[in-house]
Amino acid sequence: MKYVDEFRDPVLARNVAAAIAREVRSDRSYHLMEFCGGHTHAISRYGIPDLLPDNVRMIHGPGCPVCVLPVGRIDDAIALARRPEVTLCTYGDVMRVPGSGRLSLLKAKAQGADVRMVVSADAAVRIAAENPDRQVVFLAIGFETTTPPTALAVRAAAAQGLSNFSVFCNHVLTPSAIQGIMAGADEGLSLDGFVGPAHVSVVIGSDSYAPAATDYGKPVVISGFEPLDVLQSILMLVRQINDGRAEVENQYTRAVTADGNRKAQALVLEIFETRPSFEWRGLGSIPHSGLKLREAYADFDAERRFPIAGASVPDHKGCDCGAILRGVKRPIDCKLFDTVCTPENPMGSCMVSAEGACAAHYTYGRFRDA
């Protein structure tokens, strides 16, 4: 890719949209889930639904790591941060996600907890090295894209002998989540195919989604984030559905390969292993969908170093984040959306993150609703 503009050409976009309209069958519907929150924002920002036939519907998926972190894990992080000896480091969006009683890490910081925003896992390691009298906990969160940097941080802490550094690991796995969505799909939720994540696939490769396609008969197309990327991916999905195929195709060939980044995969395998199951907000516990530190790195595991409740806590009773993450509801279906729940006053995680479906619709879509 030389220029971003070549993937935002309005003439080409109209041509691809016309091709979709020609190939869509009038006797059926096409329900396509974009798993990644980055795709959700691109779809809303560029008005892609306005270019699609009425019987092609894009459905928001759970592809926002901040959004799918359950309330109980937020509560656990707040409890860690409130310990007098602990400095808790994490990314900015996580700090604003409401836990029980709408308490967040940001509010806990205002109450005196030592919570620090960092832009990398390595920054937390540096804070631990500079503050040997503090127990520095890195709240690790994200899909396969952010897992290798956390693994590097653990390796660096081990090399430096930092006994005051640990990781509260909340890394989760996208292929397992896609299979979990299909295995536990709500009655009435019809899915015909998936727009697969881009950055995640750079790491794990497009072949990682083969079980989701073969086991459940749903096509997956890995897509880039630009409007032409998304439109082309939709066209590829429509063609697969019309042909009765369920394959993994790679539209994002300029960045994604079949095998992915083998070096990053080996690093993650060295430091982490899969949990038997892990809870996702809205999706419940999904088998083999989360990571934890291996026994060899147990000294850097905050869940072994500190007492952590690990309780499952329900969402705010008025918040529909869970249903939105499952694709059962849209942001505008939530009675709190754009009333008491806004980006400045989020009631649920989908309104917090830059990748959240509610945040995307609030920024780009609510004007069309009016």
N, C-alpha and C positions, 0 to 999 in steps of 0.2 A: 504494500500500500504506500503510495507516495503522498496522497492528499486525502484529508477527510472529506473534502467536497465531492469527490467522485463517488462516494457512498451516500450522498445526500442529494443527488441530482433529481430535481422534480420531474423532468421529462421521463427519465428512466423509471422513476417510482410509479408514474402513471401507466407506463407500459407494462410493468410487472403486475400492477393492480388489475389492468385489463386482462392480462393472461390468467390471473386467478379467477376473475369473473367468467371468462370463457370456459374454464375447465371445471368449475364448481357445478355439481349436478343439482338440478332444481328439486329433485325428489328426496333429498336427504339433508341433514345438518352436519356441520363440521365443528366439533368442540375441541379446541386445541389449548392445552395448558402450557403457558410459558413458566418454566420452573424458576428461572432466575429473576431476582428483583431488579437487576439492571435492565433486563428485557421489559419488565413491567413499566419502568420509567420511560424507556425508549418508545414503547407502544403508545403511552399516554402523551408524551412530549411531542411526538411527531404526528399525532392524530391518525395513526394507522387504522383504528377501527372504522374511521370515516371512509377509508379507501376499500373496505372489504364488503362483499355481498352480505345481505342480512342473515343468511344461513351459515356464515362463518363467524363463530364466536370465540374470542380470546378469553381464557380463564386464568385468573391469577393463581400462582402456585406458592409453595412454602419456601421459595428460594431466597430468603432474607435471613441470615444467621442470627441477627439480633432479634428478629421477630419470632423465631421458633424457639428461642431460649425460654423454658417454662418459668413460671412465677417462683416455684420452689428454688430453682438455681439462683435467681436474683436474690431471694431472701438469704440463701446461704452465703452469697458474696457480700451482702450487707453485714451479716453477722461476722464474717471474717474481718471486714474493714473496721468494725467497731471494737475489735480486740486492741487493747492499748499498745501492744508490741508490734502490730501489723501496719505496714504500708501496702495498700492495694493499688495496683496499676492495671489499667485497661484502656480500651479504645473509647473515643468520645461518645459515640451513639449509645454504648452500653450503659453509660452513666445516667442516662435519662429514662431508661425503661422502668416503669412502675412495678414495684413488688407488692407485697401485702400491704393493705392500708395506704396504697399509692406512695409508699416510701421508696425512693430511688437511691442509687449510690450518690448522685449529686446532692440530694437532700441530706443524706447521711454525712457527706463532706461538710455541708453547711452547719451541721450539728456538732462538728469536731472530729469526725473520722478522717484519717489520713488516706484520702483517695486521690490518685494522680492520673491524669490523662496522658497517655503516651501514644506515639505514632508507630511504634514498632516494639516487638518483643525484646529486641536487643536493648532498647532504652531501659526496660525494667531491670535487665541484668546490670547495666551501668549504675542504676540507682542502688541496687543491692551492694555492688562493690564500693560505692561511695558512702554507704550507711551501714557499716558492719554491726551496729547496735540495733538495727531494725530487722524484723522479719518481712521481707518483700515478697508479696504474692502477686503473680501475674495472672489475671483473669483472662484466660485464653478462650477465644471464641472464633468461629468461622468454619467454612467448608474447607475443602482440600486446598484451596488457594492460599489460605493463611496458615495452614498446618506446618509446612516446611520451615517458615521463619520461627515458629515456636520450637520446633525440633532443634534448630540451630542455637536458639537461646539456651535450651537445656544442655546441649553439648558444651556451649561456651561456659555456662555456670559450673559444669562438672570439671572442665579443664582448669578453671580458676579456683576450684575448691571452695565455692561460695556456699557455705552451710546455711546461709540466711535467705536463700532464694528458693521459691517453689512455684509450681504452676497449678492453678485450679482449672482443670482441663474441661472445656465444653466444645471441643471440635467434633463436627458431625460429618456424615458421609452422604453425598447426594444420590448415588445409584441405589443405595438401600432405602432412601426416602421415597424415590420414585416407585420402587417395588412396594413399599409400605402403603403408599397412596392407592395403588391398584388393588392390593390385597384387602385393604379396609375401606374401600371407596363407599361413601355414603349412598344410601338408596336415593335414586333420582339424579346422582351426579354421573353424567355421561361424558366420557373422555375418548376421543378418537386418536389423539397423538400428542406428542410433547415437543416443544421447542426446548432443546437441551441447553444447559449453561455453557458459557464461553470460557471464562477465565478458569473455572474448575477443570474444564476439559483439556486446557493447555497442560495441566499437571497430570491428570489421570488418563488422558487419551479417550478417543471416541469409542474404542472397543469395550470400555468399562460398562457401557449401557446395553450391551448385547443381551444379558439376561432379562432386563426389563422389556425389551422388544420381543424376544422369543417366548418368554414365559407367559406374557399377558397379551401378546398379539397387538401391541400398540407401537406405531412407528415413532422414532426419535430422530430429530434433525438438530445437530449442533449448529447454533447460529451466532454470528457476530452481533454487535450492539447497534450498528448504524441502521437507519430506516430501510435501506436497500437490502441489507443483510436479513432483517426480519421478514420483509416481504418475500424475498427469494425463498427463505426457509418455509414460510407458509405455503408457497407454491409447491415446494418439494413435498410437504406433508399432504397436500391435497392430491397430488399425483399418486403418492403411495396408497392413500386411502381409496382412491378410485380404482387402483389396480389390485386392491386386496392384499397389499404387501405390508409387512411389519419389519422394517429394517432400520439399522442405525446408519444415517447419512451425515456427512460432514460438509456443511455449507461454509464453515469458517476455516477453510483450508489454508489461509494465510497465517494462521496461528496454531491450529490444532492438528495433531497427527493421530494415527491410530493407537500408537503406544504411549504417547504422552512424554513427560519428562522423567526418564528412568532414574536419573540421579536424585531428583527430589523424592521420588517414590521410595528409593532405597533408604534415604535419610529418615523419612517418616516411619518406615518399617523398623529401623534400628531403635527409634525412641519410643514408638507407640504400638499398642495392640488394640484390637477392637473389644468393646464391652459386649457382654451378652445381649444387653438391650439398653436403650437410652430414650428418655422422654423428650418428645417434641411438643411444643405448644400447639394445641389444636389437633394433633395427630396421635397423641398418646405414646406409649412405648413401642418403639420399632426395633426389631431384633438386629443386632450387629450394625447399628447405625451411628455409634459414637466411639470415640477413642479415649484411652487412658494410658498413662505412662507404664512402660514395662518394668518388671521387677528390678532390672539392672539400674533403673533410674528412680527407684522408689523414694530415695532420699529427697527428691525434688518434687514429690507429689503432695500438694497441699491437702488432699483428701486423706492422706495417711498421717500428715504432720499435725493437723488440727481436727478437733471434733466438728463434724459437719452433719447437720440434721438429715439432709437428703430427702426431705418430705415432699410429696406431691401436693401442690396447692392450686386450687381452682382459680381461673381468671375472674376479674371483676364481672359480676353477674350481668351488668348491662352491656358489656363489651363483646362484640362479635368477631374479635380477632381470630379465634380458633376456627370458626366457620369460614372466614375469608381465606385463611391459610389452606384449608382443605378444598377450596374452590366452590363451596356450597353457596356462599353469599358474596356479594360485591360490596365494596365500601359504602355505597349509597344505601344499601339495605340495612345498615347499622343505624339505629335511632340516635346514637351518640355522635355520629359523624357530622362535623362542621356545626355542632351545637356546643355541647360541653367538651367535645374532643377535637382538639386542633393541634398543630405542631407545637404551639407554645404551651399547651395544656393537655398533653397526651393522656388518655385513659388506658390505652393499650399499646403494645409494642409496634403494631403495624403503622401507627402514626408517628413513631419516633424516628425510625431509621431512614436514611436517605434511600434505601432500597425497599421500604415498606409500601405495600399496595395502597394503604389509606393515605400515606404521605404523597404518593404519586398522583392519586386522584384529586387530592386537595390542591396540589400545585397546578395540575394541568387539566383535570377532567371536570371539576365541579362547575365550571363556567358553561360547559356544554349542557350539563344537567339543567341549569337555569334556562 
